[in-house]
Amino acid sequence: MKTKQLFISTALFALLSLGLSGCGSSNDTDSTATVEPTGDVEAITTACGVPDDVLAYQVLNEGDTIVDDTAQAELSIFQINDGTKRVCISSGTASIIRS
């Protein structure tokens, strides 16, 4: 009976350990990653404030990825009342990878 309880306890502990090993944070200090485009790449060219109408900024679609081409780009993302997201750029260069 004790052998069965020990086996069950050990199995549960192993499952719990494996389940929790996927959680938590990484100790990586390098947060940059190379993103290979899998869709169309579109440069973000609309400058913030020019024009001052947010509806003229570039549309972000669900699944799009923004890539900072210079590691220093400053972007603004706006969500319009209809749920549409739009983006503009203040400095640097960035692109949208369309999914």
RAQUI-V342701 format. One record per backbone hydrogen bond with DSSP energy under -1.0 kcal/mol. NH is the residue of the N-H (numbers start at 1). CO is the residue of the C=O. Records with the same first field share a line. If there is no record, write none. Layout:
# RAQUI-V342701
NH=CO + CO
This chain:
# RAQUI-V342701
5=1
6=2
7=3
8=4
9=5
10=6
11=7
12=8
13=9
14=10
15=11
16=12
17=13
18=14
19=15
20=16
21=17
23=20
42=96
44=94
48=89
50=47
56=53
57=54
58=87
60=85
64=61
65=97
67=95
69=93
70=93
74=91
76=88
78=86
80=84
83=80
86=78
87=58
88=76
89=46
90=74
91=74
95=67
96=42
97=65
98=40
